[in-house]
Amino acid sequence: MRLILSAILFFLAGISLPAQTVKTAGKDSTTRVVIVNGDTLWHIDLKEVVIFPPKTFKNRNQEKQYWRLVYNIKKVLPYSKIIAATVTEVEYKLGSITNDRERRVFIKSMEDSLWKRYEADMRQMTTTQGELLFKLVDRETANSSFYWIESFRGSVSAFFWQGVARLFGTNLKSKYDPKGEDALIEQIVSYIEKGIL
């Protein structure tokens, strides 16, 4: 009887606290009690867990191709995130610029500074890495590289760079399809972002 009473008091003491901080694996997480229709429910915020089946390969060549894709994604994923952040920054700043000349000067200065900073890295990318970058830009920004060039530099520039991309066998209009043809890329990106790869 005393044990049951102690358990009830312990439970009631937990209810009186609307939230308490619990230390787990070096991070603070909040545990709350929520009352729904008179029922008391514990509410705990958990991180999303994505589970993929173990990777199996038909042969050694397929395994090599997989690890080559992992290497290429690891190389270009940071650039796609930089591009997404830059696009957001440029869009924000362009919102306050009404003069067309100032707009062109601003875009040109941003282009020059980015080119100066990343030109060497971009020139060392392979065609495959460039194609992956176009897809990952679409993943990160929800718009193709062609769209962004057209938005910031105009149609003529976008068509010119699309022509150059086509000469190298790639496409600035590449769309990212995480549930279809790019499912493996999405899986690898998820592994990289969660620190598994």
Secondary structure, DSSP 4 states (H G I P E B T S, - for coil): -HHHHHHHHHHHHHHH-SEEEEEETTEEEEEEEEEETTEEEEEE--------PPP--SSHHHHHHHHHHHHHHHHHHHHHHHHHHHHHHHHHHHTT---HHHHHHHHHHHHHHHHHHHHHHHHT--HHHHHHHHHHHHHHHSS-HHHHHHHHH-HHHHHHHHHHHHHTT--TTPPP-TTTTTHHHHHHHHHHHTT--
